[in-house]
Amino acid sequence: MRQVLVVAMLSAATALAAPSADEPAPPRRAIDTAAAWADADTARALAAAERHRESARAFIAALNHDARLVGEICDELAFQKLWNDEHDRAIFYFRRYLARRPGEANRDARRGLALACSWSGRQGQAIQLYRGLVREDSTDLDARFGLGRSLIWDNRLREGHGVLRDLEVGHPGTGPGRDARDFLLVVLDEYEPHLDVRWDGIWDSDELTIHRLTARGRTNLGSVLPEVGAGVAFYSQPGRPSLTAPRLSLGVVAPLAHDWAVHAYGWVDRFTSDGPLAAGDGDLDWTRLGGDAWLTWLASPRLRVDLGAASQVVETYDAFADHLHYEPVTLSADWRFAPRWTLSGAAQSASYSDGNLRRRGSAQLWWRRPGTWEIALGPTAYAMDYEEPYPGGYWAPDWVRNGSLAARIGRRWPRLALAIDGSYGLEKELGSDAIGVGGVHGHLGWRFAPAWLVGADLSHSRSRFTSDSGYNRTAASIRVRVLL
């Protein structure tokens, strides 16, 4: 098995032999071993200070002075590339190092290579590397944790949960055991589990009330995660008939490449009422297909781009009476340009079935501080306008702008996750004075059993961006999530 692994590494190293554009081939110069080791010592001091980019440059300078040091320091260079989020370059240097040391265990470098593959989205390669490490030494807890996490990231939820659960139960006092416990909490709280049952309640300030009950189930087909769901929504408003909307849905999450993935969901709704929604009309009986899909491109470890399209109904009583729906197309991006700073933006164009067109944009700048209590804050801005202002049936201003300051704080305990978001700012609509707006959202997730989590959310928003009617909204939800 080790020979197979070495051959695979040699082949990969050959395929990745070309230097990157920012690291040109070293010029022909006299070998200066003393200068090379001096640069290596400088690189190690910079690495100890967590100045990873500068450390990597110093290691490269050492190799330029004496390329024969590849077998001695190339693994250290690879780790500096890894910690600097240059995952592809880390893979190149790990493989270059390992190719020059065949027949040796090199477990640290192989773990580093597996981690670089996993962080770059190459989960299949990472799983293969981690499996080899675990087969050779089942007491390598870091490799076992890496294997479980890579399996989860490859959508192999059941297998990944089993690996991490064994680590959590068998080694609770170790770092990898705690990491497995903490990661399983995140998976249950934030990822797409096998079963998700939830209730959502919405109360708008125009007295529109919406209750939704939804159940979604997923299974694995390799790395593909198909989904089937069913639910029902209940709408009510004083002076209006009650409205019911059952839904059946299908969906899939699938990786297309190591840096591409697709999420696609489609559904059929049937809206019925126990009375006419408008004078002269009969009871509502409307069956409609809808959907939501987006394509994700991880352009680099620090840049994510999403392109999405959807087809949704407009959720007001007057819009239901006219069978109104809209089809938004959205382009968004998140760029982490510094370790604690992220810039996000989105642009959307939505066509309405009544011929209207909505344009919407947003931008956020986030500063994040990791720690026991994770803190994030920064300014946010939103803008929206309609081609046909106020056509009737839904809130459609000529234009509206919103500028706010948002903050978020969160913490995780062994079985509990807490997050609180808040914002406050000004909102200006054409023809009216600016008003103070804001919102608050709280989330609590409790992993009450190894594969079960119950979550609760409560929020209130005073922004008119929140609902189709332009009214303030209060919302709550309770969900139960299971990894089967």
C-alpha positions as CSV (number, residue, x, y, z in Angstrom):
1,M,0.0,0.0,0.0
2,R,2.9,2.3,0.9
3,Q,4.4,1.8,-2.6
4,V,1.1,2.6,-4.2
5,L,0.9,5.8,-2.2
6,V,4.5,6.8,-3.1
7,V,3.9,6.2,-6.8
8,A,0.7,8.3,-6.6
9,M,2.6,11.1,-4.9
10,L,5.4,10.9,-7.5
11,S,2.9,11.1,-10.3
12,A,1.1,14.1,-8.7
13,A,4.4,15.8,-8.0
14,T,5.4,15.5,-11.7
15,A,2.0,16.9,-12.8
16,L,2.4,19.9,-10.5
17,A,6.1,20.5,-11.2
18,A,5.6,23.9,-12.9
19,P,6.3,26.9,-10.6
20,S,3.5,29.4,-10.0
21,A,3.5,32.8,-11.6
22,D,4.5,34.6,-8.3
23,E,7.3,32.1,-7.7
24,P,9.5,32.1,-10.9
25,A,12.0,29.5,-11.5
26,P,15.2,30.4,-9.6
27,P,17.8,32.1,-11.7
28,R,21.0,30.3,-12.4
29,R,23.4,31.2,-9.7
30,A,26.2,29.7,-7.7
31,I,25.1,27.5,-4.9
32,D,25.4,29.2,-1.5
33,T,24.5,26.7,1.1
34,A,25.4,29.0,4.0
35,A,23.0,31.7,2.7
36,A,20.3,29.1,2.2
37,W,20.5,27.9,5.8
38,A,20.5,31.5,7.0
39,D,17.3,32.1,5.0
40,A,15.8,28.9,6.4
41,D,16.5,30.1,9.9
42,T,14.9,33.4,9.2
43,A,11.9,31.6,7.7
44,R,11.5,29.5,10.9
45,A,11.6,32.6,13.1
46,L,8.9,34.2,10.9
47,A,6.8,31.0,11.1
48,A,7.0,31.1,14.9
49,A,5.7,34.6,14.8
50,E,2.8,33.4,12.5
51,R,4.0,35.6,9.7
52,H,3.3,32.9,7.2
53,R,3.5,34.8,3.9
54,E,6.9,36.2,4.8
55,S,8.1,32.9,6.1
56,A,7.2,31.2,2.8
57,R,9.2,33.8,0.9
58,A,12.2,33.2,3.1
59,F,12.0,29.5,2.5
60,I,11.8,30.0,-1.2
61,A,14.8,32.3,-1.0
62,A,16.6,29.5,0.7
63,L,15.8,27.1,-2.1
64,N,17.0,29.6,-4.6
65,H,20.3,29.7,-2.9
66,D,20.5,25.9,-2.8
67,A,17.8,23.7,-4.4
68,R,19.3,20.6,-2.8
69,L,17.6,21.6,0.5
70,V,14.2,20.6,-1.0
71,G,14.3,17.3,0.9
72,E,15.1,19.1,4.1
73,I,12.8,22.2,4.2
74,C,10.2,21.8,1.5
75,D,7.7,20.4,4.1
76,E,8.1,23.5,6.2
77,L,7.5,25.7,3.2
78,A,4.4,23.6,2.4
79,F,3.0,24.2,5.9
80,Q,3.6,28.0,5.6
81,K,1.7,27.9,2.3
82,L,-1.1,25.9,4.0
83,W,-1.4,28.3,7.0
84,N,-1.5,31.2,4.5
85,D,-4.5,29.7,2.7
86,E,-2.5,28.9,-0.4
87,H,-3.8,25.4,-0.5
88,D,-2.8,24.5,-4.1
89,R,0.8,25.6,-3.6
90,A,0.9,23.7,-0.3
91,I,-0.2,20.5,-2.1
92,F,2.6,21.1,-4.7
93,Y,5.3,21.5,-2.1
94,F,4.1,18.6,0.1
95,R,4.2,16.3,-2.9
96,R,7.5,17.7,-4.0
97,Y,8.9,17.0,-0.5
98,L,7.4,13.5,-0.3
99,A,8.6,12.6,-3.8
100,R,12.2,13.1,-2.6
101,R,11.8,10.9,0.5
102,P,10.3,7.7,-0.8
103,G,10.0,4.8,1.6
104,E,9.9,7.0,4.7
105,A,6.8,7.3,6.9
106,N,6.7,11.2,6.8
107,R,3.4,11.2,8.7
108,D,3.4,14.9,9.5
109,A,3.9,15.8,5.8
110,R,1.2,13.3,4.7
111,R,-1.2,14.7,7.3
112,G,-0.4,18.2,6.0
113,L,-1.0,17.1,2.4
114,A,-4.3,15.5,3.4
115,L,-5.4,18.7,5.2
116,A,-4.4,20.9,2.2
117,C,-6.4,18.6,-0.1
118,S,-9.4,18.8,2.2
119,W,-9.3,22.6,2.6
120,S,-9.0,23.0,-1.2
121,G,-12.1,20.9,-1.7
122,R,-10.4,17.8,-3.0
123,Q,-12.2,15.6,-0.5
124,G,-11.7,12.3,-2.4
125,Q,-7.9,12.7,-2.3
126,A,-8.0,13.8,1.3
127,I,-10.1,10.8,2.3
128,Q,-7.7,8.4,0.5
129,L,-4.7,9.9,2.3
130,Y,-6.4,9.9,5.7
131,R,-7.5,6.3,5.3
132,G,-3.9,5.3,4.6
133,L,-2.7,7.1,7.7
134,V,-5.3,5.5,9.9
135,R,-4.7,2.0,8.5
136,E,-1.0,2.3,9.4
137,D,-1.7,3.7,12.8
138,S,-5.2,3.7,14.3
139,T,-3.9,5.7,17.3
140,D,-3.3,8.7,15.0
141,L,-6.3,10.7,16.4
142,D,-5.6,13.8,14.2
143,A,-5.8,11.6,11.1
144,R,-9.0,10.1,12.3
145,F,-10.6,13.5,12.9
146,G,-9.4,14.7,9.5
147,L,-11.0,11.6,7.9
148,G,-14.3,12.2,9.6
149,R,-14.4,15.8,8.7
150,S,-13.5,15.2,5.1
151,L,-16.2,12.6,4.8
152,I,-18.8,15.1,6.1
153,W,-17.5,17.7,3.7
154,D,-17.9,15.2,0.9
155,N,-21.5,14.8,1.9
156,R,-20.9,11.3,3.2
157,L,-22.8,12.2,6.4
158,R,-23.4,8.7,7.9
159,E,-19.8,7.5,7.5
160,G,-18.4,10.8,8.7
161,H,-20.6,10.9,11.7
162,G,-19.6,7.3,12.7
163,V,-15.8,8.2,12.5
164,L,-16.3,11.4,14.6
165,R,-18.6,9.8,17.1
166,D,-16.1,7.0,17.8
167,L,-13.4,9.6,18.3
168,E,-15.7,11.7,20.6
169,V,-16.7,8.7,22.8
170,G,-13.4,6.9,22.8
171,H,-11.1,9.8,23.4
172,P,-13.1,12.6,25.2
173,G,-10.1,14.1,27.0
174,T,-8.0,14.7,23.9
175,G,-7.9,17.6,21.5
176,P,-9.1,15.5,18.5
177,G,-11.9,14.1,20.7
178,R,-13.1,17.6,21.6
179,D,-12.7,18.8,18.0
180,A,-14.9,15.9,16.9
181,R,-17.5,16.8,19.5
182,D,-17.5,20.5,18.5
183,F,-17.6,19.7,14.8
184,L,-20.6,17.4,15.2
185,L,-22.4,20.3,16.9
186,V,-21.7,22.5,14.0
187,V,-22.8,19.9,11.5
188,L,-26.1,19.3,13.2
189,D,-26.7,23.0,13.7
190,E,-25.6,24.5,10.4
191,Y,-25.2,21.7,7.7
192,E,-27.9,19.8,5.8
193,P,-28.6,16.7,7.9
194,H,-30.5,13.5,7.0
195,L,-33.7,14.7,8.6
196,D,-34.9,18.3,9.3
197,V,-38.4,18.9,10.7
198,R,-39.4,22.4,11.6
199,W,-42.1,24.9,12.3
200,D,-41.9,28.6,11.3
201,G,-44.2,31.4,12.4
202,I,-44.3,34.9,10.9
203,W,-46.3,37.8,12.2
204,D,-46.3,41.0,10.1
205,S,-47.4,44.4,11.4
206,D,-50.3,44.4,8.9
207,E,-51.6,41.4,10.8
208,L,-50.7,38.9,8.2
209,T,-49.8,35.6,9.9
210,I,-48.0,32.7,8.3
211,H,-47.4,29.3,9.9
212,R,-45.3,26.7,8.1
213,L,-44.7,23.0,8.9
214,T,-41.9,21.4,6.9
215,A,-40.1,18.0,6.8
216,R,-37.1,17.3,4.6
217,G,-35.2,14.0,4.3
218,R,-31.9,13.3,2.7
219,T,-29.7,10.3,1.8
220,N,-26.3,9.7,0.2
221,L,-25.5,8.6,-3.3
222,G,-21.8,8.8,-3.0
223,S,-21.0,12.5,-2.7
224,V,-24.4,13.5,-4.0
225,L,-27.1,14.4,-1.4
226,P,-30.6,14.0,-2.8
227,E,-33.6,15.4,-0.8
228,V,-37.3,14.9,-0.7
229,G,-39.6,17.1,1.4
230,A,-43.2,17.9,2.2
231,G,-44.8,20.7,4.1
232,V,-47.8,23.0,4.5
233,A,-48.3,26.7,5.0
234,F,-51.3,28.4,6.6
235,Y,-52.0,32.1,5.9
236,S,-54.5,34.3,7.8
237,Q,-55.3,38.0,8.1
238,P,-58.3,39.7,9.8
239,G,-61.2,40.2,7.4
240,R,-59.7,37.7,4.9
241,P,-60.4,34.0,4.3
242,S,-57.9,31.5,5.5
243,L,-55.4,30.2,2.9
244,T,-53.7,26.8,2.9
245,A,-50.7,25.8,0.7
246,P,-49.3,22.2,0.9
247,R,-46.0,21.6,-0.8
248,L,-44.0,18.7,-2.2
249,S,-40.4,19.2,-3.0
250,L,-37.3,17.5,-4.5
251,G,-33.7,18.7,-4.3
252,V,-30.1,17.8,-4.6
253,V,-26.7,19.0,-3.4
254,A,-23.8,17.8,-5.6
255,P,-20.1,18.7,-6.0
256,L,-19.2,19.3,-9.7
257,A,-15.5,19.7,-9.1
258,H,-13.3,20.4,-6.1
259,D,-14.1,24.1,-6.3
260,W,-17.6,23.9,-7.8
261,A,-20.9,22.8,-6.2
262,V,-24.6,23.0,-7.1
263,H,-27.7,23.2,-4.9
264,A,-31.0,22.8,-6.7
265,Y,-34.5,22.5,-5.3
266,G,-37.9,22.3,-7.0
267,W,-41.4,22.1,-5.6
268,V,-45.1,22.2,-6.4
269,D,-47.5,24.3,-4.2
270,R,-51.3,24.2,-4.2
271,F,-52.9,27.4,-2.8
272,T,-56.5,27.1,-1.7
273,S,-58.7,29.4,0.3
274,D,-62.0,29.0,2.1
275,G,-63.5,32.1,0.5
276,P,-62.8,34.6,-2.3
277,L,-59.8,36.8,-1.9
278,A,-61.2,39.6,-4.0
279,A,-64.8,40.8,-4.9
280,G,-66.2,38.9,-7.8
281,D,-63.6,36.1,-7.6
282,G,-64.2,32.5,-6.6
283,D,-62.2,30.7,-4.0
284,L,-58.5,30.5,-4.6
285,D,-57.3,27.3,-6.3
286,W,-53.8,27.7,-7.7
287,T,-51.2,25.0,-8.4
288,R,-47.8,26.3,-9.2
289,L,-44.2,25.0,-9.7
290,G,-41.4,26.9,-8.0
291,G,-37.7,26.4,-7.3
292,D,-34.4,27.7,-6.1
293,A,-31.0,26.8,-7.4
294,W,-27.5,28.2,-7.0
295,L,-24.0,27.4,-8.3
296,T,-21.1,28.0,-6.0
297,W,-17.5,28.6,-7.1
298,L,-14.7,28.7,-4.6
299,A,-12.5,30.9,-6.8
300,S,-9.8,30.9,-4.1
301,P,-9.7,29.9,-0.4
302,R,-10.6,33.5,0.4
303,L,-13.1,34.2,-2.5
304,R,-16.5,32.6,-2.9
305,V,-18.9,33.4,-5.8
306,D,-22.6,32.3,-6.0
307,L,-24.9,32.6,-9.0
308,G,-28.5,31.8,-8.2
309,A,-32.0,31.8,-9.8
310,A,-35.4,31.1,-8.3
311,S,-39.1,31.3,-8.8
312,Q,-41.2,32.4,-5.9
313,V,-44.7,33.5,-5.1
314,V,-45.4,37.0,-3.7
315,E,-46.8,36.5,-0.2
316,T,-49.6,39.0,0.2
317,Y,-53.3,38.4,-0.1
318,D,-53.7,40.8,-3.0
319,A,-50.8,39.1,-4.8
320,F,-52.3,35.6,-4.2
321,A,-55.6,36.8,-5.7
322,D,-53.7,37.8,-8.9
323,H,-51.4,34.7,-8.9
324,L,-48.4,36.9,-8.7
325,H,-44.9,35.5,-8.7
326,Y,-41.4,36.6,-9.5
327,E,-38.1,35.2,-10.8
328,P,-34.9,36.6,-9.2
329,V,-31.4,36.1,-10.5
330,T,-28.7,36.8,-8.0
331,L,-24.9,37.2,-8.2
332,S,-23.1,37.4,-4.9
333,A,-19.5,37.2,-3.6
334,D,-17.6,37.0,-0.3
335,W,-14.0,38.1,-0.2
336,R,-11.9,37.6,2.9
337,F,-9.1,40.1,2.0
338,A,-7.5,39.9,5.4
339,P,-7.5,37.4,8.2
340,R,-10.3,39.3,10.1
341,W,-11.9,41.3,7.3
342,T,-14.5,40.1,4.8
343,L,-16.3,42.1,2.1
344,S,-19.6,40.8,0.8
345,G,-21.8,42.0,-2.0
346,A,-24.8,40.9,-4.0
347,A,-26.7,42.1,-7.0
348,Q,-30.2,40.9,-8.0
349,S,-32.6,41.4,-10.8
350,A,-36.2,40.0,-10.4
351,S,-38.9,39.9,-13.0
352,Y,-42.5,39.9,-11.8
353,S,-45.4,38.1,-13.6
354,D,-47.2,41.5,-13.8
355,G,-44.4,42.8,-16.0
356,N,-42.6,44.7,-13.2
357,L,-38.8,44.6,-12.6
358,R,-37.0,44.9,-9.3
359,R,-33.3,45.7,-8.9
360,R,-31.7,45.1,-5.6
361,G,-28.1,45.4,-4.3
362,S,-26.3,45.0,-1.0
363,A,-22.8,45.3,0.5
364,Q,-21.4,44.4,3.9
365,L,-18.0,44.8,5.4
366,W,-17.4,42.5,8.3
367,W,-14.6,42.5,11.0
368,R,-14.5,39.2,12.9
369,R,-12.7,38.3,16.1
370,P,-12.4,34.6,16.9
371,G,-12.3,33.3,20.4
372,T,-14.5,31.8,23.1
373,W,-17.0,34.5,22.2
374,E,-16.9,35.1,18.4
375,I,-17.7,38.7,17.5
376,A,-18.4,40.3,14.2
377,L,-19.4,43.8,13.3
378,G,-19.5,46.2,10.4
379,P,-21.5,48.5,8.1
380,T,-24.2,47.2,5.8
381,A,-25.9,48.9,2.9
382,Y,-29.0,48.0,0.8
383,A,-30.6,49.6,-2.2
384,M,-33.8,48.6,-4.1
385,D,-35.9,50.1,-6.9
386,Y,-38.8,49.0,-9.1
387,E,-39.4,49.8,-12.7
388,E,-43.1,50.3,-12.1
389,P,-43.6,51.8,-8.6
390,Y,-46.6,50.8,-6.6
391,P,-48.5,48.6,-9.1
392,G,-50.7,47.1,-6.4
393,G,-50.6,43.8,-4.6
394,Y,-47.2,44.3,-3.0
395,W,-44.8,46.9,-1.7
396,A,-42.8,48.4,-4.7
397,P,-41.3,51.8,-4.0
398,D,-39.6,53.8,-6.7
399,W,-36.4,53.5,-4.7
400,V,-35.4,52.8,-1.1
401,R,-32.0,52.9,0.6
402,N,-30.8,51.4,3.9
403,G,-27.6,52.0,5.8
404,S,-27.0,50.2,9.0
405,L,-24.4,49.0,11.5
406,A,-24.7,45.3,12.2
407,A,-23.1,43.2,14.9
408,R,-23.1,39.5,15.8
409,I,-21.9,37.5,18.8
410,G,-21.8,33.8,19.2
411,R,-20.5,31.0,21.4
412,R,-20.4,27.3,21.5
413,W,-20.4,25.0,24.5
414,P,-19.9,21.2,24.3
415,R,-23.6,20.7,23.3
416,L,-25.0,24.2,23.0
417,A,-24.6,26.9,20.3
418,L,-25.8,30.5,20.8
419,A,-25.8,33.4,18.4
420,I,-27.3,36.9,18.6
421,D,-27.4,39.3,15.6
422,G,-28.5,42.9,15.7
423,S,-28.5,46.0,13.5
424,Y,-29.6,49.6,13.6
425,G,-29.6,52.3,10.9
426,L,-31.6,54.6,8.7
427,E,-33.9,53.8,5.8
428,K,-35.0,56.3,3.2
429,E,-37.8,55.9,0.6
430,L,-38.4,58.3,-2.2
431,G,-41.0,60.9,-1.1
432,S,-40.7,60.3,2.6
433,D,-38.4,61.1,5.5
434,A,-35.6,58.8,6.6
435,I,-36.7,56.5,9.5
436,G,-34.8,54.6,12.1
437,V,-34.8,50.8,11.4
438,G,-33.2,47.8,12.8
439,G,-33.6,44.2,13.9
440,V,-32.5,41.5,16.2
441,H,-32.2,37.8,15.8
442,G,-31.4,35.1,18.4
443,H,-30.5,31.5,17.7
444,L,-30.1,28.5,20.1
445,G,-29.1,25.0,19.1
446,W,-29.0,22.2,21.7
447,R,-27.4,18.8,20.8
448,F,-29.5,16.8,23.3
449,A,-28.4,13.4,21.9
450,P,-25.4,12.2,19.9
451,A,-27.2,12.5,16.5
452,W,-30.0,14.9,17.4
453,L,-30.3,18.6,17.7
454,V,-33.2,21.0,18.5
455,G,-32.9,24.6,17.4
456,A,-34.9,27.7,18.1
457,D,-34.9,31.1,16.5
458,L,-36.6,34.4,17.3
459,S,-36.3,37.6,15.3
460,H,-37.8,41.0,14.8
461,S,-37.1,43.4,11.9
462,R,-38.3,47.0,11.5
463,S,-37.0,47.3,8.0
464,R,-39.4,47.4,5.1
465,F,-37.0,45.2,3.1
466,T,-38.1,42.2,5.2
467,S,-41.5,41.3,3.7
468,D,-43.3,41.5,0.4
469,S,-45.8,43.9,2.0
470,G,-43.2,46.3,3.3
471,Y,-44.3,45.9,6.9
472,N,-42.3,45.1,10.0
473,R,-42.0,41.4,10.8
474,T,-41.6,39.1,13.8
475,A,-40.6,35.5,13.2
476,A,-39.9,32.4,15.2
477,S,-39.0,28.8,14.4
478,I,-38.3,25.5,16.1
479,R,-36.6,22.6,14.3
480,V,-35.4,19.1,15.0
481,R,-32.4,17.8,13.1
482,V,-31.1,14.3,12.9
483,L,-28.1,12.5,11.5
484,L,-29.4,9.0,10.8
